[in-house]
Amino acid sequence: MGVLDSKIPSGPLADKWTKHKNEIDLVNPANKRNIDIIVVGTGLAGGSAAATLAELGYNVKTFCYQDSPRRAHSIAAQGGINAAKNYQGDGDSPYRLFYDTVKGGDYRSREANVYRLAQESVNIIDQCVAQGVPFAREYGGLLDNRSFGGVLVSRTFYAKGQTGQQLLLGAYSAMNRQINRGKIKPYNRHEMMDLVKIDGKARGIIARNLVTGEIERHSAHAVVLATGGYGNVFFLSTNAMGSNVMAAWRAHRRGAFFANPCFTQIHPTCIPVSGESQSKLTLMSESLRNDGRIWVPARLEDAQAIREGKLKPTQLKEEDRDYYLERRYPAFGNLVPRDVASRAAKERCDAGFGVNKTGEAVYLDFDAAIMRYGKEKALTSGMKDADDKAIRALGEEVIEAKYGNLFQMYEKIVDENPYKTPMMIYPAVHYTMGGLWVDYNLQTTVEGCYAAGEANFSDHGANRLGASALMQGLADGYFVLPYTIGDYLSKDIRTGKIPTDTPEFDASEKEVRDRIEKLMTGQGTNSVDYYHKKLGKIMWNKCGMSRNAKELQEAIDEISALRKDFWENVRVPGTADSKNQELEKAGRVADFLELGELFAKDALTRNESCGGHFREEYQTPEGEALRDDKNFKFVSAWEYKGEPKDAVLHKEALVYENIELKTRSYK
């Protein structure tokens, strides 16, 4: 076991990033023209990084498995993006954002990285407005803000319920400018299959053309991985169906440490599972918790009657409802962090108060908000004596303006009108705080290999606050990586073009071809989805919202056996030298079967509860997470040794010089 050097600059927290930028080496514009960079993944982190690096003068190649960067999963981030602009005048500041983020992550994130993120947050909004991102505005024309979980201020900028999509279009437009200039060469419908190292440095990738099946070699002086998270290891998640861990896991197998894999976020505001045949879960934005009140029936008999269809939620009086988040956490109410809200929903449903047929759902009710907004609109419109019907109609108009597309999406999926009947929600796997270990420069333990956005672990600790994913992705891509990668590349100005006809590229390509051949020549009878679903059930049941030592050990053993069965009995139809989506899935599931075991191993070694990692053995009498700061105030970084069971743990000690560690209370 080793102790990792995160290369955090010295000096006061508020000055570290400025000091670092002033001291690191740079590459002059003439030399940038001779340096190649590969960016894998073209969502917010990858797209913004590629556009900025190309704008600076580097030659950039981008890779994504989708047919267009516009299809990156970043578009699914509906609710907003955080920034400490303090436009509301409610006491916000970069320090407040920094503090909320560290506290929200249950004191398991790197202090210096989070403060840098808070500092750069104010620049992100200006950048995006300049790109034409249509953020919501107040009556006077100023940018509007709303609140998200875990904070007491309004700092979330939004574009109705399409924030991620609009931000991605901004980054994509910036990419297109560079594509037209010839500075970015896009490789869409290409998947990274391996990382190529030469003399210990990342010097390229092996990619598969997903249309033709051709295996390709691509070289560069540095490789940036911005490929998102690994939530689909659970099979059912809010992630896009194609989201995977392959690029990060290929880098892990080549020496990049994987950090905190068990830190996975369960989002409280998802449409509940409807049946066994379901393959995807849908997220309802956390922004809905600004105005929606979460409740379950206060009496078991009422919950039972609702499940049986004998009672409608609108028939329950106020005194017969349990607004359990407002009851348990009066200071934050419905805007507690995601991990807290998720566990509270599970507790109520486990106690028998769930409200859909499966018993696994709670209500998200907008009736009070509709009437409140309606009364305000009536008064400002000069309607002094408006009746309830008119007030309700006005209130629905306001809600539609704020959340209309989300309400429309819910009605399409559930076939219920959320303006008239409370939404049903239940927690589901969403974001992954774990990822490739990176230092302050966003470099992994492989020289020249960088990780940005959700693909790295660095900013969110054990739980991510809502609206911070977009903030991190754009901060990494627009404002951090373009500086820090130059420090590394400044030593490559005389290296020249990296050739691909080398023994290292030969060996990597052979490994890729051998792996594909092994997948294609299996004589089994089980589909890829058969194994993915089995893995997902193990992960959800034994590594999900709560965990314990016994079931985690069972998960490790079961996943190991399932992986062995996969390689012996999976059947992949079609051919390797053509478009073959089953082959794509097979390669991704093979990696999930390794990641899943490491996930369980990581959770088993962390004998505490923190954020999204809830060990049943370690909780307060009130059922809250019980940290062990004395023994577990560190980042777990795992070194690949052939099998997940043999992975070696390295630790990065977390030092908090500017924040006092406290019991994380939202009461």
N, C-alpha and C positions, 0 to 999 in steps of 0.2 A: 504493500500500500504506500502510495506517495502523497505528498502534500502539493497541491497545485498552485502555481503562481499566476494570479489573475492580472498582473501588470498594471495595477491601479496606480495612477500618478500620486505623488506626495502632495502635501499642502492642504489647505482648508477645502472642505467639501464643495463650496460654491465656486472655487477657483480651479478645481482639478481639470475640468474639460478645456477651459480656456488656456490654461498652462500647457496642457498636453498638445493642443493644436499648435501652440506657438513653438513647441520644442521638437515635434516630430519632423522627419525628413519629408521632402516633397519631390515630385517629378515635374520637371519643367515641360511646357507645352510641346516643344519639339520632340522630346523623348517619349511623351505619351503616345504619339502617333505610331511608335514602334512596339507598343506593349498590348498584348491581347488578354482579355478577361472573358471568362465563361460565366454566365449567370443562369443557373438552373432554377426555374420557377419564375413566373411573370405576374404574380399577384401584386399586392401593394408593395411589399418589401422588395421583391425582385424587379418589378416594373419600374419603381422609383429609382432603385439602385442602377439598373441598366441605363435608364434615360440620363441620369446625372453623370455616370461614369463616361458615357458617350459624349455628353455635352462638354465634359472636361477634356476630351480628345482621345481617350482610350478606344481601342477597337474591341467591340463587344459582340459576343455571340449569345443569343438567348435561346433557351430550350423550355418548352412546355408540352405536356402530353395532350392538352386540349387543342382544338382546331384554331383557337384564337386566344391571346392573352385576356381578352374581355370575359372569358369564361372561367377565370380563376375564382376559387371559392371566396375570395375577398368580397365578391359582390353580395354574399349572403349576410354580411355584417350590416344589419338594418338600422340600428338605433342611434349611432352617433360616434363622435371622436372627441376625446378629452383634450383640453388645453387650458392652461392657467392664465387666461386673458383677463379674468375678473370683470368682464363686461357687465355683469349683473350688480357689481358693487357689493357683493355679499361676503367679502373677506377672503377671497381666493388669492393664491400666490403660488409660485413654483414650489416653495417649501411645503405648502399645504398639500399640493398634488403629490409631491414626493412622500410626505408623511402618510397620506391616505393609501398610497400604492404599497408602501412597505407594510403598513398595518394590515391592509387588505390581503396581502400575501402571507399573513401570519408570521412576519419577521423571518422569512426564509429566502429573501432576495438579496442581491448584492447592492449595497447602499450607494456606491459611486455610480453604477449604471443607472439606477433609478433616478438619482438626482439629475444626471445628464438628460435623461428622458424628459423630466419635468421642465428643464431649461429649454430644450429644443421644441417642446410642445407649442410654445407661443409662435414659433416661426412656421410651423406646419400650416396653421390656418391661413396665414398671409400667402404662403406658397400656393395653397389650393384655391384661394379666392382669385389670385392672379391667373390661375389656369381656367377659371370660369366655373368652378364647382358651385352649384346653386344652393348654398346653405340657406336654411330658413332665416327669415328676417322679421324683426318686430315692426310695429306700426310705423315707427320713425325711420326705418331703413337700416337700423343696426342689426348685426348678426344676433340671432336668438340663441338661447341656451336652455337646456333642461337638465334635470338631475338623473343620476344613475346610482346604483346600489353602492353602499359603503361610504358615502360622502354626505356632508351637510351643506354643500354649496351646489350651484348650478354651473357646471363647466363643460357640458357636453354639447358640442355643435352638431347639427343634424340637417339632413336633407329629406324631410318627411320620414318615410320608412325605407329609404333607398340610399343611405349614406355610403355604404361600402361600394355600391355600384357607381355612384357619382364620383367618388374619390378614385376608383379604379379607372374610370374613363379619363380623368385628368392625367393619371400616370401613363395610361395608354396613349393619349394624345402626345405627351412628351416623348414617349418611345417612338411613335410614328414620325415625329420630326427627325429623330436620329436615324430611323430606317431610311427615310427619304434622302438623308445626307450621306448614306452609305456607312455610317458609324456603327450601326447595329445590324447584324445579320440574324434574322429570326429563324429558328428551327421549330416550327409548330408541329404538333403530332409526332414529337420525338420524346423518348423517355430515357433518362440517364440510367444505365445499367451497372456502371462501375466507375470508380475514381482511379485515375492513373497517377502513380507517384514515381518520380525520378529523383534519385539521390535524396529521398525523404521528403521531397516537396511535391505538392499537388501541381501537376502539369497538364492535366486534361481529363477527359472523360470518354468512356465508351457509351454510345447511345444507340438506341434501336429506332429506326424509322417505323412508326406504328402503321403506316399505310402500306409500305412495301415489304416490311420485315427485314430490311437491310440493316446490317450492323455497321456502324460508322465510328471512325476515330476523330476526335477533335482535341486539339492542343491549345494551351494558353499558359500565360505566366502565373495566373491565379484563377481559382474557381470559387464562385460564390453560390452557396446553396440557400435558396429562399423558397422552400417547397412545402411550407405549412406544417401542420401537426399530424398526429397519428391516432386521432380519436376513432377511426374506423377499425382499430384493433378490436373494438367492442361489437363490430358488425352494425348494430343499430346505433346510429349517432346522428347528430345534426349536420355532419360533414357531407360534402358532395360525395357521390358514390365512388368517384375516382380518386378521392384523396387517399394518400398512401404514405408509407415511410421509406420507400425504396431508396431514394437518393441519400437521405440521412443515414440509413442503415448500411448502404454500400460504403459510405465514408467511415462509419463506425467500424466496419470490418477491415478497413484499411488503416485504422489507428486513431480515428477521432473518438474521443471519449463521449459516452452518452450520459447526460446528467439528469438526475431526478425523474426517471421514467414514470414513477408511480404518482407524480403530481399531475393529476388529470381533473379537469373541471366538469362538474355536473351542473348543467344550466337548469334553473328552476322553472323556466317559462317555455316549455315545449308542449306541442300537441301530444296527448297520450298515445301510447301504443294501441293499435286497434285489433291486431290479430297476429297469428303465427306466420302468415305469408308476407308480412310487411318487411321491406328492405331499406327503408329510409325514414328518419324522423324529421319533423319540421319545427324549426325554432320560431317562436313568437318573441319579438324583440323585447329586451329588458326595459326599453323605454316605456312599454305599456304599464310598468309598475309605478310610473309617475302618477298616473291617474286611476289605474285599476286597483281595487281593494281585494285582497286575497282572503278567502274564508272557506270554512266547511260548516256543515250543520253542527250545532252545539249538542244535539242529542243523537245518540246512536240509532234510535228508531227512525228519526227523520232521514238520516243517511241511508239506512236500509230501504226506506220507502222510495227515495230518489233513485237508488240503484235498480230497484224493481220497476221503475217507471210509474209508480203510484202517486208521486209528488213531484212538483216542479220547483226549481230553486226560487223562482219569482214568487211563490206562494209562502215562502218562509218570512216571518216577521224579523225585524232587526234584532230583537232580543233572543231570537232562536238561532242566530248566526254567531259563529266563533271567528272573529277576525284575529287569528292566532298570532300573526306577526306583529300586529299593533299591540296585542296583549303582552307578548313576551319581550318585545323590543320597542318600547314606546318612543325612544329618542329617534330611531331610524324608521320604525314601522315597516311598511312594505318595501322600503329601499335598503334593507340589510344586504350584505354581500351575497353572492350567488351560493357559496357553499353553505352559509347559514340558512338561507331560504330553502335550499334543496333538502337539507336534513330535517328542517321543520315540517316540510310537506310530507316527507317519508314517515316521520313520526306520527303525524295525524292519520295518514292512510293506514299505517301498520296497526294503529289503535282502533281501526274500524270505521273511520269517518270519511273515507274516500267516496267520491260521488259518481263515478261512471260504472259501467257494468263490471269492469275488472276490479273495482275498488281502489284503483290507483289514479286518482285525479283530485284536484281541488279547484275551486272557482276563482276566476279573475273577473271581477265585477266592475262595470263602468257606470252603473246607474247613478251613483252619487255624483260622479264627475260630470255626467251629462246634464243633470239638473243644476249643478253649480255653475257650469259654463253657460247654460241656457239662461239662468237668472241674470248673470252679468251681461250677456249679449242683449237681453231684453231691455235692461236698464240703459245701456249705452245706446240702444236704438230708439229710446224714447217710449218704450212699451211699459208703462208704469203698472198696468193692471193685467198683465198677460196671465192666462190660465196655464195649468200644468201641461196641457197638450201642446200649446204654443212654445212654452219654455223647453219642453223635451225636444221638439223639432229643432229649435235653435241650438240646443246643446249638442244634438247629434251632428249638426253641421260643423260645429267647432271640432268635435272629436274626429270627424271625417277628414277635416283639413290637416289634423295632426298625425293621424294614424290610418287614414283611409285604406291604403293598399294592404296593410296588415289585417285589417278587419275583413277586407275582401278575400284575402288568401285563406283566412280561417274559415269563412263561410263556404268557400269552394271545397275545402278538405272535409269539414265536419258536417256541412249542410245544416248549419244553425246560424241564425242572425245574431251576431254578438252585440248589436245595438239593443236587442230586445231580451236576450237570454245571456247570462254570464258565460264567458269562455271557460272551458275546462283545460287545465294545464297539469303537467307532471314533469319532474326532473328527468333529464336525459344527458348522455355524454356529449360534450360540446368542444371545449378548447383543451389543449395540452400545454401545461406550463413547463413540463420537462422537454428536453431536446438536446441537441449537440452542445457540449460544453464549449464555451468561448471565453476568451479573456476580454479585457477592457476594449481591445481593438476589434472585437468580434471575430477573432481568429480561433479556429479549433486547435486541437493538439496536433493536427497535421499542418505543417508550415504551408502557407499559400492557400489553404482551404478555409473559407470564411462562411459563417452562417448568419442569416438575418431573419428578422420577424419571428414567427411562431416556430421556425425550425431550430432556433436556439433557446436556451433556458433562462436568459440572463435577467429579465426584468420583473417577473411576476411572482416569484417565490412559490408558495403552495396554493395560491388562488389568485386569479386575475380579476381585477375590478372591471365591470362592464365599460365598454367604449375605450378601453386601453389597448386593445389589439391593433386597431387602425393606427393609433398614436405610435405604438412601437414600430410597426411595419414601415410607416412613412418616415419616422425619425431615423431608423436604421438606414433606409434607402436613400433619402435625400440629404441627410445632415451628418451622419456618423461614418458609415462605411467609405464614402468618397474621400474623407480625410485619412482614416486609419489605414486603408489599403495602400495609399500612396507611400506610407512609411516603409512598408514591406517591398513594394515594387521599385522603390528608389535604388535598391540594390540589384535590380534586373535590367538596368538601362543598356548594358553591354552584352546581355545574354543572347540576343538575336531570336529569331523565330524558333519555336520549339518543334522539332521534327516528330512525326508520328510513326516513322519506320524504325522504331527502337525495340529492344528486347522487352522493355516494360510495357509498351503498348501491345506487343505480340502476346505477352503472358496474360494481360488483362482481357484482351479480346478472346483468347482461348478459354479462359474461365467462364466468360459470359456465354460463349457458344456451347460449352459443355453443360452448363446449367440449363440452358434452353433445351438442349437435346435430352437431358435427363427428364425434364418435365414432359416433353412431347412423346417420349417412348414408353411412358408408364402404361401398364396393361390393366390398371385398376378399373373400377366401375363407378367410383364416386366423383361427383362434380366438385369444382372448386368451391362453389357456394356451400356445399355440404360441410366442408371443413371450416369455412369462414363462420358459418352460423354456429357450429359446435364451439369454436373458439370464443365467439361472442358471448355465448351463454355462460361459459366458464368465467370469462372476464367480468360480466355483469353480476353474476351470482356470488363470486368469491373475491373479486377485486374492485367492486363497484362503489356504491355510496358509503358502505361501511365494510371493514375488513377485520379479520382476526387471524391469529397465528395458525390455527388449525386449518382453516380454509385456504389460506395463502399457500401453505405447504401442499395441500391437496391440489391447488391450481397449478403449482409448479410441476408436480408429477403428472397431472392430467394433460397439460399442454405439451410436455415432453413426449408423452405417449402419442398424443394426437399428431405431433409433427412427424414422428416416425411413421405413423400410419399414412399420413399425407404423401410422403415420398414413395411409399410402397403401393398405394392404392388410388391415387388421384388419376383422373382421366381428363386429358386436355384434347379436345377434338381439333380438327383442322390441321394446318401446316404452319411451320415457323417462318416461311419465306413469303408471307402475305399478311394482310390485315387479319388479326386474330385476337379478339377481345378476351377470349377465355384464357389465352396464353398471358396476356397482360395481367389479368386478375390472378392467375396462378403465381406469377412472380411476386406480386404484391402480398398475397396471402402467405407465401413461403416466408417472407420477411416478418409479417405480423406474428407468425408462429414462433419466431425467435424472440421478437420484441416482447410478446406477451409473457413469456417465461421470465425475461429480465425484469419486466414490470413487476411481476409478483415477487421476485427475489428482492427487488429494491424495497417494496412495501413491507416485506417480512423483516428486513434488516433495520427498518426505521421504527423503533419501539417508542413511538409517541403519536399523538394526533396533531395535525396542523393543517389548516386550510382544507383543501379537497382531499387530503389523506386522513381518513378518519378510522383509527384503530379502536375497536370496541373496548379493548382492555384499558385504553387511556382516554378517559373522559371525566368531566366534572360531575358532581351530583345532579346538576341541571341538564346534563347531556351535551355540554359543549366540548369542543376540542381541548385536550390537555397537552400542551407542549412540554418538552423537556429541553430547555435551553442549555442546560449544563452539558448534556451528552450528545445532542443532535443539532446544534447550531452550525450546520455545515451543509455544503452541497455534495451530494453523492454523485461521483463521476465514475462510470464503469468502463473498464478497458476490455476490449474483445479478446478472448482467448480460445476461440473455436466453437465452444458451446456456451449457452447462457449460464449454465450451472458452474462453469469455470471462470466466468467474468471476474475481474479483479477490481475491488473498490478503491478508489482514490478520493481524497477529501479536499475540498476548499473551505477553509474556515471562514465563517462570516463574521465580520467585525463591524459593530455599530458604535460609532463615535459620536453621532449626532442625534440619535434617537434612543430613548429609554425603552427597553423591552418591557411590555406590560401584558397582563392578561387581556386578550382581545375582546373587548366588550362593546356591544352596540345597544345597550340598554339605556 
